[in-house]
Amino acid sequence: MKIQVQCSCGKTFSVDGGFAGRRGKCPHCGGAVTVPAPAKEEPAEAQVEAVPEEEAVEAQVEAVTEEPGAGIEAAEERPRRHGRARPDRAPTIDPRSAGGWQTVERGLGIFHVSMVVFLAIVFGFPFVGFLVAFMLPAMRLVLGILILLCLIGSLVGMIAGRVICCAVPGKTGLQKYIIGSILTMAGGFGLAMLLVVASTQSKIPEAASIVPNLMYFSGEILFLLFLRGIGSYFKSRTYESSVRNLIIFDVVLTVAMPALLLAALAGKSGGMLLGGVLLFVVLLIVMIVWYLRTIGAGRDLIRRNLGMSGRRAKKARTMAGRMR
Protein backbone atom coordinates (compact mmCIF):
# COMPACT_ATOMS: atom_id res chain seq x y z
CA MET A 1 0.00 0.00 0.00
CA LYS A 2 1.34 3.42 -0.97
CA ILE A 3 1.13 6.54 1.21
CA GLN A 4 1.09 10.01 -0.30
CA VAL A 5 3.54 12.40 1.43
CA GLN A 6 3.24 16.18 1.08
CA CYS A 7 6.51 18.13 1.62
CA SER A 8 6.66 21.76 2.74
CA CYS A 9 8.34 22.57 -0.60
CA GLY A 10 5.04 21.78 -2.33
CA LYS A 11 6.08 18.49 -3.90
CA THR A 12 4.20 15.24 -3.40
CA PHE A 13 5.64 11.74 -3.55
CA SER A 14 4.64 8.27 -2.40
CA VAL A 15 6.35 5.72 -0.18
CA ASP A 16 5.60 2.21 0.97
CA GLY A 17 3.03 1.85 3.76
CA GLY A 18 5.62 0.24 6.02
CA PHE A 19 7.24 3.64 6.53
CA ALA A 20 4.14 5.15 8.22
CA GLY A 21 5.05 7.33 11.21
CA ARG A 22 8.76 7.37 10.39
CA ARG A 23 10.94 10.32 9.36
CA GLY A 24 12.78 10.71 6.09
CA LYS A 25 13.95 13.14 3.39
CA CYS A 26 12.13 14.66 0.47
CA PRO A 27 13.67 13.41 -2.82
CA HIS A 28 13.09 16.84 -4.36
CA CYS A 29 14.48 19.33 -1.82
CA GLY A 30 16.18 17.08 0.73
CA GLY A 31 14.08 18.51 3.60
CA ALA A 32 12.89 16.38 6.51
CA VAL A 33 9.37 15.00 6.32
CA THR A 34 7.25 12.67 8.45
CA VAL A 35 5.36 9.90 6.69
CA PRO A 36 1.68 10.17 7.79
CA ALA A 37 -0.40 7.25 8.97
CA PRO A 38 -2.10 5.32 6.16
CA ALA A 39 -5.52 6.60 5.12
CA LYS A 40 -8.56 4.41 4.71
CA GLU A 41 -8.62 2.00 1.78
CA GLU A 42 -9.10 3.91 -1.45
CA PRO A 43 -10.31 2.70 -4.83
CA ALA A 44 -7.72 1.28 -7.16
CA GLU A 45 -7.94 4.33 -9.41
CA ALA A 46 -6.80 6.61 -6.55
CA GLN A 47 -3.91 4.34 -5.58
CA VAL A 48 -2.50 4.36 -9.10
CA GLU A 49 -2.01 8.13 -8.98
CA ALA A 50 1.64 8.56 -7.89
CA VAL A 51 4.87 10.17 -8.90
CA PRO A 52 7.18 8.30 -11.28
CA GLU A 53 8.42 4.94 -10.02
CA GLU A 54 12.05 6.10 -10.08
CA GLU A 55 11.38 8.81 -7.47
CA ALA A 56 9.31 6.44 -5.33
CA VAL A 57 12.12 3.90 -5.24
CA GLU A 58 14.62 6.62 -4.32
CA ALA A 59 12.37 7.80 -1.49
CA GLN A 60 11.99 4.23 -0.13
CA VAL A 61 15.66 3.37 -0.30
CA GLU A 62 17.14 6.64 0.99
CA ALA A 63 14.39 8.35 2.89
CA VAL A 64 14.11 6.77 6.32
CA THR A 65 16.16 7.04 9.50
CA GLU A 66 15.25 6.50 13.13
CA GLU A 67 17.51 9.35 14.32
CA PRO A 68 16.12 12.79 13.37
CA GLY A 69 19.42 14.66 13.69
CA ALA A 70 21.40 12.10 11.70
CA GLY A 71 18.77 11.93 8.99
CA ILE A 72 18.66 15.68 8.54
CA GLU A 73 22.43 16.02 8.39
CA ALA A 74 22.63 13.15 5.92
CA ALA A 75 20.27 15.03 3.60
CA GLU A 76 23.09 17.45 2.80
CA GLU A 77 25.46 14.61 2.02
CA ARG A 78 23.16 12.62 -0.32
CA PRO A 79 24.57 12.31 -3.85
CA ARG A 80 22.63 14.30 -6.41
CA ARG A 81 21.42 13.05 -9.74
CA HIS A 82 21.96 14.10 -13.33
CA GLY A 83 25.71 13.48 -13.46
CA ARG A 84 26.78 15.78 -10.63
CA ALA A 85 29.78 14.90 -8.50
CA ARG A 86 29.05 12.56 -5.59
CA PRO A 87 29.46 14.43 -2.28
CA ASP A 88 31.29 12.96 0.67
CA ARG A 89 29.50 10.82 3.23
CA ALA A 90 30.27 10.94 6.94
CA PRO A 91 30.17 8.02 9.35
CA THR A 92 27.83 7.96 12.30
CA ILE A 93 29.61 9.60 15.24
CA ASP A 94 29.68 7.65 18.47
CA PRO A 95 27.97 9.82 21.12
CA ARG A 96 30.82 8.97 23.49
CA SER A 97 33.32 10.67 21.17
CA ALA A 98 31.16 13.69 20.32
CA GLY A 99 32.54 15.63 23.28
CA GLY A 100 36.10 15.05 22.11
CA TRP A 101 35.29 16.33 18.63
CA GLN A 102 33.61 19.42 20.06
CA THR A 103 36.78 20.11 22.05
CA VAL A 104 38.88 19.70 18.88
CA GLU A 105 36.62 22.18 17.10
CA ARG A 106 37.16 24.70 19.89
CA GLY A 107 40.92 24.12 19.79
CA LEU A 108 41.02 24.75 16.06
CA GLY A 109 38.97 27.90 16.61
CA ILE A 110 41.41 29.23 19.21
CA PHE A 111 44.35 28.40 16.95
CA HIS A 112 42.63 30.05 13.98
CA VAL A 113 41.90 33.32 15.78
CA SER A 114 45.34 33.44 17.41
CA MET A 115 47.07 32.91 14.07
CA VAL A 116 45.04 35.70 12.45
CA VAL A 117 46.07 38.08 15.27
CA PHE A 118 49.71 37.03 14.96
CA LEU A 119 49.75 37.57 11.20
CA ALA A 120 48.00 40.92 11.59
CA ILE A 121 50.75 42.06 13.97
CA VAL A 122 53.57 40.77 11.75
CA PHE A 123 52.28 42.20 8.48
CA GLY A 124 50.94 45.38 10.10
CA PHE A 125 54.16 46.19 11.95
CA PRO A 126 55.57 48.43 9.14
CA PHE A 127 52.38 50.51 9.15
CA VAL A 128 52.46 50.77 12.94
CA GLY A 129 56.09 51.89 12.75
CA PHE A 130 55.05 54.64 10.37
CA LEU A 131 52.32 55.84 12.75
CA VAL A 132 54.63 55.75 15.76
CA ALA A 133 56.70 58.55 14.25
CA PHE A 134 53.75 60.93 14.75
CA MET A 135 52.93 59.87 18.32
CA LEU A 136 53.95 61.23 21.66
CA PRO A 137 56.47 59.21 23.67
CA ALA A 138 53.84 58.12 26.19
CA MET A 139 51.53 56.91 23.42
CA ARG A 140 54.41 55.04 21.83
CA LEU A 141 55.06 53.23 25.09
CA VAL A 142 51.40 52.27 25.52
CA LEU A 143 51.13 51.11 21.90
CA GLY A 144 54.33 49.08 22.22
CA ILE A 145 53.04 47.34 25.36
CA LEU A 146 49.72 46.55 23.67
CA ILE A 147 51.42 45.11 20.60
CA LEU A 148 53.74 43.02 22.78
CA LEU A 149 50.83 41.67 24.82
CA CYS A 150 48.87 40.82 21.66
CA LEU A 151 51.91 39.10 20.19
CA ILE A 152 52.49 37.03 23.32
CA GLY A 153 48.78 36.26 23.58
CA SER A 154 48.60 35.09 19.97
CA LEU A 155 51.59 32.80 20.43
CA VAL A 156 50.13 31.35 23.62
CA GLY A 157 46.78 30.95 21.86
CA MET A 158 48.32 29.01 18.96
CA ILE A 159 50.06 26.67 21.40
CA ALA A 160 46.93 26.29 23.55
CA GLY A 161 44.81 25.58 20.48
CA ARG A 162 47.02 22.68 19.47
CA VAL A 163 47.12 21.34 23.03
CA ILE A 164 43.31 21.41 23.19
CA CYS A 165 43.20 19.44 19.94
CA CYS A 166 44.85 16.56 21.82
CA ALA A 167 41.31 15.75 23.03
CA VAL A 168 40.65 14.08 19.67
CA PRO A 169 39.18 10.60 20.28
CA GLY A 170 41.93 8.02 20.60
CA LYS A 171 40.29 5.52 18.26
CA THR A 172 40.87 7.90 15.34
CA GLY A 173 44.65 7.45 15.57
CA LEU A 174 45.20 11.22 15.15
CA GLN A 175 46.66 11.96 18.57
CA LYS A 176 50.15 11.00 17.42
CA TYR A 177 50.12 13.74 14.79
CA ILE A 178 48.98 16.58 17.04
CA ILE A 179 51.21 15.53 19.94
CA GLY A 180 54.16 15.13 17.56
CA SER A 181 53.45 18.59 16.16
CA ILE A 182 53.47 20.16 19.63
CA LEU A 183 56.64 18.38 20.78
CA THR A 184 58.52 19.08 17.54
CA MET A 185 57.71 22.80 17.52
CA ALA A 186 58.44 23.12 21.24
CA GLY A 187 61.80 21.42 20.66
CA GLY A 188 62.57 23.75 17.78
CA PHE A 189 61.74 26.79 19.89
CA GLY A 190 63.89 25.54 22.77
CA LEU A 191 66.81 24.81 20.45
CA ALA A 192 66.51 28.27 18.90
CA MET A 193 66.67 29.87 22.36
CA LEU A 194 69.77 27.81 23.20
CA LEU A 195 71.44 28.96 20.00
CA VAL A 196 70.65 32.58 20.82
CA VAL A 197 72.16 32.22 24.28
CA ALA A 198 75.18 30.35 22.93
CA SER A 199 75.77 32.99 20.26
CA THR A 200 76.39 35.56 22.98
CA GLN A 201 79.22 33.43 24.35
CA SER A 202 80.85 32.25 21.14
CA LYS A 203 80.35 32.23 17.40
CA ILE A 204 77.77 29.71 16.21
CA PRO A 205 77.86 28.37 12.62
CA GLU A 206 75.01 29.74 10.54
CA ALA A 207 74.15 26.21 9.44
CA ALA A 208 73.09 25.46 13.03
CA SER A 209 70.02 27.68 12.61
CA ILE A 210 68.71 25.29 9.96
CA VAL A 211 67.91 22.65 12.59
CA PRO A 212 65.26 24.71 14.49
CA ASN A 213 63.70 25.76 11.19
CA LEU A 214 63.47 22.14 10.08
CA MET A 215 61.82 21.27 13.39
CA TYR A 216 59.28 24.08 12.92
CA PHE A 217 58.60 22.87 9.40
CA SER A 218 58.18 19.26 10.58
CA GLY A 219 55.73 20.42 13.25
CA GLU A 220 53.62 22.22 10.65
CA ILE A 221 53.59 19.16 8.39
CA LEU A 222 52.46 16.98 11.31
CA PHE A 223 49.67 19.47 12.08
CA LEU A 224 48.55 19.38 8.44
CA LEU A 225 48.56 15.58 8.59
CA PHE A 226 46.32 15.89 11.63
CA LEU A 227 43.90 18.03 9.61
CA ARG A 228 44.06 15.57 6.74
CA GLY A 229 43.21 12.80 9.20
CA ILE A 230 40.08 14.72 10.20
CA GLY A 231 38.96 14.72 6.58
CA SER A 232 39.75 11.03 6.29
CA TYR A 233 37.79 10.16 9.43
CA PHE A 234 34.71 12.05 8.27
CA LYS A 235 35.05 10.61 4.76
CA SER A 236 35.42 14.05 3.18
CA ARG A 237 37.45 13.40 0.06
CA THR A 238 37.32 17.07 -0.92
CA TYR A 239 38.83 18.29 2.35
CA GLU A 240 41.35 15.47 2.48
CA SER A 241 42.53 16.27 -1.04
CA SER A 242 42.77 19.99 -0.26
CA VAL A 243 45.00 19.37 2.77
CA ARG A 244 47.17 16.99 0.77
CA ASN A 245 47.67 19.61 -1.93
CA LEU A 246 48.51 22.19 0.75
CA ILE A 247 51.20 19.89 2.15
CA ILE A 248 52.73 19.48 -1.30
CA PHE A 249 52.60 23.23 -1.90
CA ASP A 250 54.22 23.88 1.49
CA VAL A 251 57.04 21.44 0.81
CA VAL A 252 57.72 22.82 -2.66
CA LEU A 253 57.67 26.41 -1.41
CA THR A 254 60.00 25.61 1.49
CA VAL A 255 62.52 23.79 -0.69
CA ALA A 256 62.36 25.61 -4.03
CA MET A 257 62.14 29.26 -3.04
CA PRO A 258 65.32 29.44 -0.90
CA ALA A 259 67.17 27.70 -3.72
CA LEU A 260 65.84 30.28 -6.18
CA LEU A 261 66.90 33.18 -3.94
CA LEU A 262 70.37 31.70 -3.48
CA ALA A 263 70.71 31.33 -7.25
CA ALA A 264 69.70 34.96 -7.69
CA LEU A 265 72.30 36.05 -5.13
CA ALA A 266 74.98 33.95 -6.80
CA GLY A 267 74.19 35.53 -10.18
CA LYS A 268 74.41 39.03 -8.67
CA SER A 269 71.39 40.11 -10.65
CA GLY A 270 69.38 42.76 -8.84
CA GLY A 271 66.34 42.35 -11.07
CA MET A 272 66.31 38.59 -10.68
CA LEU A 273 66.72 38.89 -6.92
CA LEU A 274 63.85 41.39 -6.66
CA GLY A 275 61.65 39.17 -8.81
CA GLY A 276 62.47 36.16 -6.67
CA VAL A 277 61.64 38.04 -3.48
CA LEU A 278 58.32 39.27 -4.88
CA LEU A 279 57.44 35.78 -6.09
CA PHE A 280 58.29 34.36 -2.69
CA VAL A 281 56.11 36.93 -0.91
CA VAL A 282 53.15 36.28 -3.22
CA LEU A 283 53.40 32.50 -2.83
CA LEU A 284 53.81 32.90 0.94
CA ILE A 285 50.61 34.96 1.13
CA VAL A 286 48.81 32.35 -0.98
CA MET A 287 49.96 29.60 1.37
CA ILE A 288 48.93 31.55 4.49
CA VAL A 289 45.44 32.23 3.12
CA TRP A 290 45.12 28.61 2.03
CA TYR A 291 46.29 27.48 5.48
CA LEU A 292 43.74 29.63 7.31
CA ARG A 293 40.93 28.55 5.01
CA THR A 294 41.89 24.92 5.57
CA ILE A 295 41.64 25.31 9.35
CA GLY A 296 38.27 27.04 9.00
CA ALA A 297 37.03 24.29 6.66
CA GLY A 298 38.16 21.68 9.18
CA ARG A 299 36.09 23.37 11.90
CA ASP A 300 33.06 23.50 9.59
CA LEU A 301 33.50 19.81 8.74
CA ILE A 302 33.47 18.83 12.42
CA ARG A 303 30.53 21.09 13.24
CA ARG A 304 28.53 19.87 10.26
CA ASN A 305 28.96 16.22 11.21
CA LEU A 306 28.12 16.95 14.83
CA GLY A 307 25.05 18.94 13.79
CA MET A 308 26.40 22.11 15.40
CA SER A 309 25.93 24.54 12.51
CA GLY A 310 25.05 24.98 8.89
CA ARG A 311 22.16 27.03 7.56
CA ARG A 312 20.51 24.16 5.75
CA ALA A 313 20.91 21.82 8.71
CA LYS A 314 19.54 24.44 11.12
CA LYS A 315 16.58 25.09 8.86
CA ALA A 316 15.91 21.38 8.55
CA ARG A 317 16.09 20.88 12.32
CA THR A 318 13.68 23.79 12.87
CA MET A 319 11.21 22.32 10.40
CA ALA A 320 11.56 18.88 11.98
CA GLY A 321 10.83 20.35 15.42
CA ARG A 322 7.66 21.97 14.14
CA MET A 323 6.55 18.76 12.45
CA ARG A 324 6.98 16.82 15.71
N, C-alpha and C positions, 0 to 999 in steps of 0.2 A: 504494500500500500504506500502510495506517495503522499507526502505532506508539502503543501505550498508554503514557502517562507518568504515573507516580505521584508526587505532590508530598508534601513533608513535612507539609503541612497536612491530609493525608488525602484530598484530592480526586484524582480521576483524569480525565484528558482525553486526546484523541487528536490527533496531528499527522501531517502527511504524512511518508512515509518518507525524503524528501530531506533532512529536518532531523536525521537520525541523527548523534549525536556532537556536536551543536551545543548552545549554551546559550541559554536563553530565560527567559520569565516565566510564572508560573502565572496563568491568567485569573481565578482565584478569589481568591487572596490577594496576588498580585503578587510572590511570592517567586521567587528564581532556581532554575531546575531545569536538568538536563542530559538531553537526549533520548537514551535508550538505543539501542544498536544493534538493528536489526530482528531479531525472533525468526524461527524457522523458519516456513515456510508453514503457515498454519492453515486449517482448513475455512472455507467461506464463512459458516457460521452464526456462527463465533467472530469473524470480521472485522466482521460487521454490528453487533456489540455496541459501542456508542460513546456518548459524550455527545451532546447535541443539536448539530445542524449549525452553529447560530449560534455556539456556544462554540468549536467546532473551527476555524471560519473566523477567529474573533478570535485564536486561538492561533497560526494559521499566519501571519496578516498582521502581528501585533504582536510575536510571541514571540521572534524570533531576533536575536542580535547577535554579532559576532565578538569584541567587546571586553567582557570580563566586567565591569569597573568601570563602563563607560558603560551597559551593559544594566541593571545593578542600580540605578544612580541613576535611569535613565529609568523604572523601575518606579514610583517615587513620583510621576512627573510624568504618567503615563498618564491620560487622561480617563476618568472613571467613567461607568457607565451609569445608567439609570433617571432621567434628567432632571437629574442633578446638574451643578453648574457645571463647565465645562472648565478644569482647572488650566493653569498656564503651562508651556511647554516651553522648554528651554534648548538653545542650540546646542552642538555639539561643540567643546570648548576645544582649541585648538592647543597641543600639549605645549610648544612654544617660548615660549608666553605664560603658561603655568601658574605659573612662578616669579614673574612680575610680579604676577599676581593674588594669590598668597600674600603677597607683600610689601604689597600694598594692604590685605589683610585684617589684617595685623599693624599697619599704620598706623592703621586705623580702631579697632583694639583699644586702642592707646596713647591715641588721642584720646578714646575713650569713657571709659576709666578716669580720665584726667587731668581730663576735664570733670566727672565725678562728684565727684572730690576737690575741685575748685574750687567747685562748687555747695555741697558740704557745708561748706566753710569759710565761704562767703558767708552761707548761711542759718543756719549754726550760730554765727555770730559773736555775736549777742545773748545766746545761752545761755552762751557762753564768757565774755563780759563779766560776766555775773551771777556765775559761779563765781570769777572773778578777785578779786572783792571779799572772798572768804573765804580767799584764799591769802596766803602769806608773800611778801615782796618777791622773794626769790630764786626761788621757784617761778613767780612772775609773769614774771620775766625769761626763765626757761627755756621756759615755755609760749609766750611771745611769739615767741621765736626759732624754736621748732618750727612754730608757725603760719605765720610768715613763710617758712620754708624750704618748707613744704608748698604755700604759695600760689605761690611762685616755681617750684617743681617742676611744679605742675599747669599753669601757663602755658607753661613750656618744653615740657611733654609735649604740650599741645594743638598747639603750633607744630610740634614734631617729628613728630607724627602726620600732620599735613597734608603736611609735606615728604616723608615716607615714601610717602604716597599718590601722589606724582609718578611712582612706578615703574609706574603703570598702563600696559599695552601701548599703544604709540603708534597702532596701527591702530584703536583704539576711538574716537579723537577726543576723549577725556575729559581729556587733559592740560591743555588750554587752560582748563578750568573750575577745576581744582585749583590751577594756577599763578596764574591770575587771582585766585583767592580769597586765596592767600598774599600776593601783591603788594599787593592792595587793602587788606587788613587791616594789613599792615606799614606801608603808607603812611598809613593812618588813625592808627595808633599814633604814628608819627613826627611827624605834624602835630599831634596832641594834645600831645606833649611840647614842641614848639616854641611852642604857644599858652601852655602853662604857664610856660615860661621868659619869653616875651614879656610875660605878664601881670604879672610881677614888675618889669618896667621901665616899663610904661605900661598904660593901661586898654585892654582888648581888648573889642570889641563882643560881646555875648552870642550874637549870631547866628553868629559865627565858629565856635562850638563845634558847630554843626549839621553842618559839613562832615566832621569826623572821624567823627561818628555815622553819617552817610550812607555813608561809606566802610566802616565796620564792617558796616553792614546789607548793603551790596552784596557784601562778602566772604562773608557768611553765605548770601546767595541763590546766589552762584556755587558754594559748597560743596554746597548742596542740589541744584543742577542737576547737580553731579558725581554725587551719590548717585542722582538720577533716571536719569542716564545708565547707571549700573550696572544698574539694573532693566531699562532698555531693551536693553542688550547681552545680558543673560541671558534676555530675553523674558519677564520677570515682570511681567505687566500689573497684578497686585495691588500689588506694591511700587512700581512706577512711579506708579500712581494715588495711593497713599498719600503719596509724596513731593510730588507735584503739589498735593495738598490741603494739605499742610503749608506749602508755599510761599505759597499763597493765604491761609491762616490767618495766617502771619507778616506778610504785607504788610498785611492788614486790621488786625491788632492794632497794627502799628507806625504806621499812618496814623490810624486811628479813635480809639484810646484817648487819645493826647495831645490831640486835638481835643475829646474829651469832657471831659477834665480842665480844659482851658482854658475851656470853656463853663461848667463848674461854678464855677471861680474868678471868672469874669465875673459870674455870677449871685449871687455872695456867699451861696450856700446851703451851710451846713455839712453838712447831711444829704446833699445831692446830691454834695458833694465826697467825703464819706466813702464813700458808695455807689460812686462812680466809682473811688476808690482800691481798694476791696475787689474790685470787678469786675476791675480791671486786674491785681491780684495773682493772683486765681483763674485768669484767662485766661493769665497769664504762666506759672504753674505747669503748666497744661495743655499749653502749647506746649513747655516744657522737657521734660516727661515724654514727649511725643510725639516730640520731637527725639532724645532718648536711645534710645527704642525704635526709631526709624527707623535710627539708626546700628547698633544691635544686629542689626536685621533685615537690614541690608545685609551685615554680616559673615556672618550665617547663610546668606544667599543665595550668597555667594562660596564659602563652605566646602562647601555642599551640592553646588554644581556642580563643584567640584574633588574631591568625594568625601572631604572632610577630616573630616566629622562627620555627625551625624544618627543617632538610635537605630535607625531602620528600615534605613538604609543600612548601618550597622555590623553589624546582625544579618544582613542579606542577604549582606554580604561574608564574614562568618564561616561562614555556611552554605555559600556557594559554595566557600570554601577546603576545607571538609570533604568536599564532593562531588567536588572534584578529587583 
